[in-house]
Amino acid sequence: MELGEVQYATSHLLRTGLDRDAYVAASGGLTVNADKDRIYVVRANGAVVGTTGSKWFGRGGGGIEMRPGDAVIVPLDVDRVPALALWQSSTSIIYNLAVAVAALGGL
């Protein structure tokens, strides 16, 4: 079962040889709002399995073996800043700097 930020949250029959990422792909892949670095698996017994290893030297989360009753959870990326808010903040900072420079130049 895949829950969260996947294109089509659904349940799948367990197929041997498929890892976590294969099941995410079977659900249509990730949405644009998905936090791909924090995907985790909840086992049927309640245990939680996160990514394994580092991004550079480990396998990442793709090698997580799926078992009967497991659920893949794809969380929402809450750190993502919308483009409009980013540009508004940036232009506001630049404007305030320009006003400060102009004020200092007038002294």
DSSP file (Angstrom, degrees, kcal/mol; ACC not computed):
  #  RESIDUE AA STRUCTURE BP1 BP2  ACC     N-H-->O    O-->H-N    N-H-->O    O-->H-N    TCO  KAPPA ALPHA  PHI   PSI    X-CA   Y-CA   Z-CA
    1    1 A M              0   0    0      0, 0.0    71,-3.6     0, 0.0     2,-0.5   0.000 360.0 360.0 360.0 134.8    0.0    0.0    0.0
    2    2 A E  E     +a   72   0A   0      8,-2.3     2,-0.3    69,-0.2     8,-0.2  -0.959 360.0 179.7-114.9 130.5    1.3    3.5   -0.9
    3    3 A L  E     +a   73   0A   0     69,-2.8    71,-2.7    -2,-0.5     2,-0.4  -0.927  42.0  20.7-128.0 151.8    0.0    6.5    1.0
    4    4 A G  E    S+a   74   0A   0     -2,-0.3     2,-1.9    69,-0.2     5,-0.2  -0.780 111.6  13.0 102.7-137.4    0.8   10.2    0.7
    5    5 A E  S    S+     0   0    0     69,-2.7    26,-2.0    -2,-0.4     2,-0.3  -0.373  88.3 118.3 -86.9  60.0    2.3   12.1   -2.2
    6    6 A V  B    S-D   30   0B   0     -2,-1.9     3,-0.4    24,-0.2    24,-0.2  -0.841  72.7-116.0-114.3 159.9    2.0    9.4   -4.9
    7    7 A Q  S    S+     0   0    0     22,-2.2     2,-0.3    -2,-0.3    21,-0.2   0.871 105.4  16.5 -64.0 -37.7   -0.1    9.9   -8.1
    8    8 A Y  S    S-     0   0    0     19,-2.1     2,-0.4    21,-0.3    -1,-0.3  -0.789  76.1-151.7-141.6  93.0   -2.5    7.1   -7.3
    9    9 A A        +     0   0    0     -3,-0.4     2,-0.3    -2,-0.3    -6,-0.1  -0.518  43.3 129.3 -69.6 120.0   -2.6    5.9   -3.7
   10   10 A T        -     0   0    0     -2,-0.4    -8,-2.3    -8,-0.2     2,-0.3  -0.903  55.9 -93.3-156.6 178.6   -3.6    2.2   -3.7
   11   11 A S        -     0   0    0     -2,-0.3     2,-0.3   -10,-0.2    60,-0.1  -0.814  32.9-163.3-105.0 149.4   -2.8   -1.3   -2.6
   12   12 A H        -     0   0    0     -2,-0.3     2,-0.2     3,-0.0     3,-0.0  -0.955  25.5-108.7-129.2 149.3   -0.7   -3.8   -4.6
   13   13 A L        -     0   0    0     -2,-0.3     2,-0.2     1,-0.1     0, 0.0  -0.552  47.4-100.2 -71.1 142.0   -0.3   -7.5   -4.3
   14   14 A L        -     0   0    0     -2,-0.2     2,-0.5     1,-0.0    -1,-0.1  -0.467  41.0-173.1 -67.2 128.2    3.2   -8.5   -3.0
   15   15 A R    >   -     0   0    0     -2,-0.2     3,-1.5     3,-0.1    51,-0.1  -0.992  25.2-120.3-123.9 125.2    5.5   -9.5   -5.8
   16   16 A T  T 3  S+     0   0    0     -2,-0.5     3,-0.1     1,-0.2    51,-0.1  -0.302  94.7  31.8 -63.9 145.1    8.9  -10.9   -4.8
   17   17 A G  T 3  S+     0   0    0      1,-0.3     2,-0.4    49,-0.2    -1,-0.2   0.274  89.3 115.0  93.2 -11.1   11.9   -9.0   -6.1
   18   18 A L    <   -     0   0    0     -3,-1.5    48,-0.8    48,-0.1    -1,-0.3  -0.777  48.9-157.7 -94.5 136.6   10.3   -5.6   -6.1
   19   19 A D  B  >  -E   65   0C   0     -2,-0.4     4,-1.5    46,-0.1     3,-0.4  -0.360  38.8 -82.8-100.1-174.8   11.7   -3.0   -3.7
   20   20 A R  H  > S+     0   0    0     44,-1.1     4,-1.9    41,-0.3     3,-0.3   0.902 126.6  51.4 -56.0 -47.2   10.1    0.2   -2.2
   21   21 A D  H  > S+     0   0    0     41,-0.4     4,-2.3     1,-0.2    -1,-0.2   0.814 104.5  57.5 -64.8 -30.8   10.7    2.3   -5.3
   22   22 A A  H  > S+     0   0    0     -3,-0.4     4,-1.7    40,-0.3    -1,-0.2   0.879 107.4  48.0 -66.8 -37.1    9.1   -0.2   -7.6
   23   23 A Y  H  X S+     0   0    0     -4,-1.5     4,-0.8    -3,-0.3    -2,-0.2   0.869 110.0  51.8 -71.1 -36.0    5.9    0.0   -5.6
   24   24 A V  H ><>S+     0   0    0     -4,-1.9     5,-2.2     1,-0.2     3,-0.8   0.921 110.3  49.3 -63.0 -42.7    6.0    3.8   -5.7
   25   25 A A  H ><5S+     0   0    0     -4,-2.3     3,-1.6     1,-0.2    -2,-0.2   0.858 104.9  58.2 -63.8 -35.2    6.4    3.6   -9.5
   26   26 A A  H 3<5S+     0   0    0     -4,-1.7    -1,-0.2     1,-0.3    -2,-0.2   0.704 101.7  56.7 -68.5 -18.1    3.5    1.2   -9.7
   27   27 A S  T <<5S-     0   0    0     -3,-0.8   -19,-2.1    -4,-0.8    -1,-0.3   0.155 133.5 -89.3 -96.3  17.8    1.4    3.9   -8.0
   28   28 A G  T < 5 -     0   0    0     -3,-1.6    -3,-0.2   -21,-0.2    -2,-0.1   0.438  67.7 -92.6  93.1   0.1    2.2    6.4  -10.8
   29   29 A G      < -     0   0    0     -5,-2.2   -22,-2.2    -6,-0.2   -21,-0.3  -0.311  65.1 -35.2  87.9-174.2    5.3    7.8   -9.1
   30   30 A L  B     -D    6   0B   0    -24,-0.2   -24,-0.2   -23,-0.1     2,-0.1  -0.473  53.4-124.5 -84.9 153.0    5.8   10.8   -6.9
   31   31 A T    >   -     0   0    0    -26,-2.0     3,-1.3    -2,-0.1    -1,-0.1  -0.411  33.7-103.3 -83.5 171.5    3.8   14.1   -7.0
   32   32 A V  T 3  S+     0   0    0      1,-0.3    -1,-0.1    -2,-0.1    -2,-0.0   0.725 122.2  54.9 -68.7 -20.0    5.7   17.4   -7.3
   33   33 A N  T 3  S+     0   0    0      2,-0.1    44,-3.2    43,-0.0    -1,-0.3   0.370  83.0 118.9 -93.4   4.6    5.0   18.0   -3.6
   34   34 A A  B <   -F   76   0D   0     -3,-1.3     2,-1.0    42,-0.2    42,-0.2  -0.422  63.0-136.6 -75.1 144.7    6.6   14.7   -2.4
   35   35 A D    >   -     0   0    0     40,-2.5     3,-1.7     1,-0.2    -1,-0.1  -0.803  23.6-176.7 -97.3  89.7    9.6   14.7   -0.1
   36   36 A K  G >  S+     0   0    0     -2,-1.0     3,-0.5     1,-0.3    -1,-0.2   0.678  76.0  59.9 -67.1 -18.2   11.5   12.0   -1.8
   37   37 A D  G 3  S+     0   0    0      1,-0.2    -1,-0.3    -3,-0.1    14,-0.2   0.576 105.7  47.5 -85.3  -8.7   14.3   12.0    0.8
   38   38 A R  G <  S+     0   0    0     -3,-1.7    -1,-0.2    37,-0.1     2,-0.2   0.100  73.3 137.1-120.9  22.0   12.0   11.1    3.7
   39   39 A I    <   +     0   0    0     -3,-0.5     2,-0.3    35,-0.1    35,-0.2  -0.480  30.5 178.5 -67.6 137.4   10.0    8.1    2.2
   40   40 A Y  E     -B   73   0A   0     33,-2.1    33,-3.2    -2,-0.2     2,-0.4  -0.928  25.5-128.3-140.4 165.8    9.6    5.4    4.8
   41   41 A V  E     -BC  72  49A   0      8,-2.8     8,-3.1    -2,-0.3     2,-0.6  -0.949  10.7-153.3-117.1 132.3    8.0    1.9    5.1
   42   42 A V  E     -BC  71  48A   0     29,-3.0    29,-2.2    -2,-0.4     6,-0.2  -0.934  21.1-141.6-104.4 118.2    5.7    0.9    8.0
   43   43 A R    >   -     0   0    0      4,-3.3     3,-1.8    -2,-0.6    26,-0.1  -0.284  24.0-108.2 -74.0 162.5    5.9   -2.8    8.5
   44   44 A A  T 3  S+     0   0    0     24,-0.4    -1,-0.1     1,-0.3    25,-0.1   0.779 121.0  55.8 -62.1 -27.3    2.8   -4.9    9.4
   45   45 A N  T 3  S-     0   0    0      2,-0.1    -1,-0.3     1,-0.0    24,-0.0   0.423 124.7-102.0 -86.5   2.2    4.2   -5.3   13.0
   46   46 A G  S <  S+     0   0    0     -3,-1.8    -2,-0.1     1,-0.3     2,-0.1   0.295  76.1 138.9  97.5  -9.1    4.4   -1.5   13.4
   47   47 A A        -     0   0    0     -5,-0.1    -4,-3.3     1,-0.0     2,-0.5  -0.391  44.4-140.5 -68.2 146.7    8.1   -1.2   12.9
   48   48 A V  E     -C   42   0A   0     -6,-0.2     2,-0.5    -2,-0.1    -6,-0.2  -0.938  12.9-165.7-114.3 131.9    9.2    1.8   10.8
   49   49 A V  E     -C   41   0A   0     -8,-3.1    -8,-2.8    -2,-0.5     3,-0.1  -0.969   9.1-176.6-120.2 118.7   12.1    1.5    8.2
   50   50 A G        -     0   0    0     -2,-0.5   -10,-0.1     1,-0.2   -12,-0.1  -0.096  45.8 -48.6 -93.8-162.1   13.6    4.7    6.8
   51   51 A T        -     0   0    0    -14,-0.2     2,-0.5   -12,-0.1    -1,-0.2  -0.370  56.4-131.7 -69.9 151.9   16.3    5.1    4.1
   52   52 A T  B     -G   60   0E   0      8,-0.9     8,-1.3    -3,-0.1     7,-0.2  -0.901  60.3 -11.0-110.2 132.8   19.4    3.0    4.5
   53   53 A G  S    S-     0   0    0     -2,-0.5     2,-0.1     5,-0.2    -2,-0.0  -0.075  92.5 -55.3  77.5-179.6   22.9    4.4    4.2
   54   54 A S     >  -     0   0    0      1,-0.1     4,-1.4     6,-0.0     6,-0.4  -0.447  47.0-109.2 -92.1 169.4   24.0    7.8    3.0
   55   55 A K  T  4 S+     0   0    0      1,-0.2    -1,-0.1     2,-0.2    -3,-0.0   0.827 116.9  38.5 -67.0 -30.6   23.1    9.4   -0.3
   56   56 A W  T  4 S+     0   0    0      1,-0.1    -1,-0.2     4,-0.0    -3,-0.0   0.881 132.4  18.1 -88.8 -40.8   26.7    9.0   -1.5
   57   57 A F  T  4 S+     0   0    0      0, 0.0    -2,-0.2     0, 0.0     2,-0.1   0.648 111.1  72.2-110.4 -18.1   27.8    5.6   -0.2
   58   58 A G  S  < S-     0   0    0     -4,-1.4    -5,-0.2     1,-0.1     3,-0.1  -0.251  85.2-109.8 -92.3-178.2   24.6    3.8    0.7
   59   59 A R    >   -     0   0    0      1,-0.3     3,-0.5    -7,-0.2    -6,-0.2   0.560  49.9-138.0 -85.0  -8.7   21.9    2.3   -1.4
   60   60 A G  B 3   -G   52   0E   0     -8,-1.3    -8,-0.9    -6,-0.4     3,-0.4  -0.445  47.9 -54.1  75.4-162.0   19.4    4.9   -0.5
   61   61 A G  T >  S+     0   0    0    -10,-0.2     3,-1.7     1,-0.2   -41,-0.3   0.565 117.0  88.5 -90.8  -8.5   15.8    3.7    0.2
   62   62 A G  T <  S+     0   0    0     -3,-0.5   -41,-0.4     1,-0.3   -40,-0.3   0.735  80.8  60.4 -64.4 -22.7   15.3    1.9   -3.0
   63   63 A G  T 3  S+     0   0    0     -3,-0.4     2,-0.4   -44,-0.1    -1,-0.3   0.341  70.7 127.7 -88.8   8.5   16.8   -1.4   -1.7
   64   64 A I    <   -     0   0    0     -3,-1.7   -44,-1.1     1,-0.1     2,-0.3  -0.512  60.1-129.5 -70.9 121.8   14.2   -1.8    1.1
   65   65 A E  B     -E   19   0C   0     -2,-0.4     2,-0.3   -46,-0.2   -46,-0.1  -0.518  19.2-137.6 -72.1 132.6   12.7   -5.2    0.9
   66   66 A M        -     0   0    0    -48,-0.8   -49,-0.2    -2,-0.3   -48,-0.1  -0.728  20.4-170.2 -94.3 142.2    8.9   -5.2    1.0
   67   67 A R    >   -     0   0    0     -2,-0.3     3,-1.9   -51,-0.1     2,-0.1  -0.806  39.5 -71.0-124.6 165.3    7.0   -7.8    3.0
   68   68 A P  T 3  S+     0   0    0      0, 0.0   -24,-0.4     0, 0.0   -55,-0.1  -0.357 119.9  17.2 -58.6 132.4    3.3   -8.7    3.2
   69   69 A G  T 3  S+     0   0    0      1,-0.3     2,-0.1   -26,-0.1   -27,-0.0   0.395  89.7 142.7  88.0  -2.1    1.3   -6.0    4.9
   70   70 A D    <   -     0   0    0     -3,-1.9     2,-0.4   -27,-0.1    -1,-0.3  -0.369  35.8-153.8 -70.5 150.4    3.9   -3.2    4.5
   71   71 A A  E     - B   0  42A   0    -29,-2.2   -29,-3.0    -2,-0.1     2,-0.5  -0.995   6.0-144.5-126.5 132.1    2.8    0.3    3.7
   72   72 A V  E     -aB   2  41A   0    -71,-3.6   -69,-2.8    -2,-0.4     2,-0.5  -0.844  16.0-159.8 -94.3 126.2    5.0    2.9    1.9
   73   73 A I  E     -aB   3  40A   0    -33,-3.2   -33,-2.1    -2,-0.5   -69,-0.2  -0.937   8.5-170.4-111.9 123.4    4.5    6.4    3.2
   74   74 A V  E     -a    4   0A   0    -71,-2.7   -69,-2.7    -2,-0.5   -35,-0.1  -0.916  19.5-150.7-112.7 103.1    5.5    9.4    1.0
   75   75 A P        -     0   0    0      0, 0.0   -40,-2.5     0, 0.0     2,-0.3  -0.238  20.3 -99.9 -75.3 162.8    5.3   12.6    3.1
   76   76 A L  B     -F   34   0D   0    -42,-0.2     2,-1.2     1,-0.1   -42,-0.2  -0.603  33.7-119.5 -76.6 136.8    4.6   16.1    1.9
   77   77 A D    >   +     0   0    0    -44,-3.2     3,-0.8    -2,-0.3    -1,-0.1  -0.677  36.4 174.9 -80.4  96.9    7.7   18.3    1.4
   78   78 A V  T 3  S+     0   0    0     -2,-1.2    -1,-0.2     1,-0.2   -44,-0.0   0.619  71.8  65.4 -80.9 -12.5    6.9   21.0    3.9
   79   79 A D  T 3  S+     0   0    0     -3,-0.1     2,-0.3     2,-0.1    -1,-0.2   0.555  74.6 113.0 -83.7  -7.9   10.2   22.7    3.3
   80   80 A R    <   -     0   0    0     -3,-0.8   -45,-0.0   -47,-0.1   -47,-0.0  -0.487  58.2-150.0 -70.5 127.7    9.4   23.5   -0.3
   81   81 A V        -     0   0    0     -2,-0.3    -2,-0.1     2,-0.0    -1,-0.1  -0.873  18.2-120.1-101.6 124.9    9.0   27.3   -0.8
   82   82 A P     >  -     0   0    0      0, 0.0     4,-2.0     0, 0.0     5,-0.2  -0.315  22.5-121.7 -60.6 146.9    6.5   28.4   -3.6
   83   83 A A  H  > S+     0   0    0      1,-0.2     4,-2.4     2,-0.2     5,-0.2   0.877 109.4  53.2 -60.6 -41.3    8.2   30.4   -6.3
   84   84 A L  H  > S+     0   0    0      1,-0.2     4,-2.4     2,-0.2    -1,-0.2   0.922 109.5  47.6 -63.0 -44.1    6.0   33.5   -5.8
   85   85 A A  H  > S+     0   0    0      1,-0.2     4,-2.3     2,-0.2    -1,-0.2   0.884 111.2  52.3 -64.2 -37.8    6.7   33.7   -2.1
   86   86 A L  H  X S+     0   0    0     -4,-2.0     4,-2.3     2,-0.2    -2,-0.2   0.929 111.8  45.0 -63.1 -45.6   10.5   33.3   -2.8
   87   87 A W  H  X S+     0   0    0     -4,-2.4     4,-2.6     2,-0.2     5,-0.2   0.866 111.7  52.9 -68.1 -36.4   10.4   36.2   -5.3
   88   88 A Q  H  X S+     0   0    0     -4,-2.4     4,-1.9    -5,-0.2    -1,-0.2   0.931 112.0  45.2 -63.9 -44.2    8.3   38.4   -3.1
   89   89 A S  H  X S+     0   0    0     -4,-2.3     4,-2.1     2,-0.2    -2,-0.2   0.916 114.1  49.7 -64.1 -43.4   10.8   37.9   -0.2
   90   90 A S  H  X S+     0   0    0     -4,-2.3     4,-2.3     1,-0.2    -2,-0.2   0.925 112.3  45.5 -64.0 -46.0   13.8   38.5   -2.5
   91   91 A T  H  X S+     0   0    0     -4,-2.6     4,-2.4     1,-0.2    -1,-0.2   0.852 110.9  54.4 -68.6 -32.6   12.5   41.7   -4.0
   92   92 A S  H  X S+     0   0    0     -4,-1.9     4,-2.4    -5,-0.2    -1,-0.2   0.915 109.5  47.4 -64.6 -43.2   11.5   43.0   -0.6
   93   93 A I  H  X S+     0   0    0     -4,-2.1     4,-2.2     2,-0.2    -2,-0.2   0.924 112.8  48.5 -64.0 -45.0   15.0   42.4    0.7
   94   94 A I  H  X S+     0   0    0     -4,-2.3     4,-2.3     2,-0.2    -2,-0.2   0.906 111.7  50.1 -62.8 -42.0   16.6   44.1   -2.3
   95   95 A Y  H  X S+     0   0    0     -4,-2.4     4,-2.4     2,-0.2    -2,-0.2   0.930 110.6  48.9 -62.0 -46.3   14.2   47.1   -2.0
   96   96 A N  H  X S+     0   0    0     -4,-2.4     4,-2.1     1,-0.2    -1,-0.2   0.873 111.0  50.5 -63.6 -36.9   14.9   47.5    1.7
   97   97 A L  H  X S+     0   0    0     -4,-2.2     4,-2.5     2,-0.2    -1,-0.2   0.911 110.3  49.9 -64.7 -42.2   18.7   47.4    1.0
   98   98 A A  H  X S+     0   0    0     -4,-2.3     4,-2.4     1,-0.2    -2,-0.2   0.896 110.8  49.2 -64.4 -40.3   18.3   50.0   -1.8
   99   99 A V  H  X S+     0   0    0     -4,-2.4     4,-2.3     2,-0.2    -1,-0.2   0.909 111.6  49.5 -64.7 -41.7   16.3   52.3    0.6
  100  100 A A  H  X S+     0   0    0     -4,-2.1     4,-2.2     2,-0.2    -2,-0.2   0.903 111.9  47.7 -64.0 -42.5   19.0   51.9    3.3
  101  101 A V  H  X S+     0   0    0     -4,-2.5     4,-2.2     2,-0.2    -2,-0.2   0.909 112.4  49.4 -65.2 -41.8   21.8   52.7    0.8
  102  102 A A  H  X S+     0   0    0     -4,-2.4     4,-1.2     2,-0.2    -2,-0.2   0.893 111.0  50.0 -63.3 -39.8   19.9   55.7   -0.5
  103  103 A A  H  < S+     0   0    0     -4,-2.3     4,-0.4     1,-0.2    -2,-0.2   0.893 112.0  47.0 -66.9 -39.5   19.3   56.9    3.1
  104  104 A L  H >< S+     0   0    0     -4,-2.2     3,-0.9     1,-0.2    -1,-0.2   0.850 109.6  54.2 -70.7 -33.6   23.0   56.6    4.0
  105  105 A G  H 3< S+     0   0    0     -4,-2.2    -1,-0.2     1,-0.2    -2,-0.2   0.772 102.6  58.3 -69.9 -25.1   24.0   58.3    0.8
  106  106 A G  T 3<        0   0    0     -4,-1.2    -1,-0.2     1,-0.2    -2,-0.2   0.546 360.0 360.0 -82.2  -7.7   21.8   61.3    1.7
  107  107 A L    <         0   0    0     -3,-0.9    -1,-0.2    -4,-0.4    -2,-0.1   0.486 360.0 360.0 -76.3 360.0   23.6   62.0    5.0
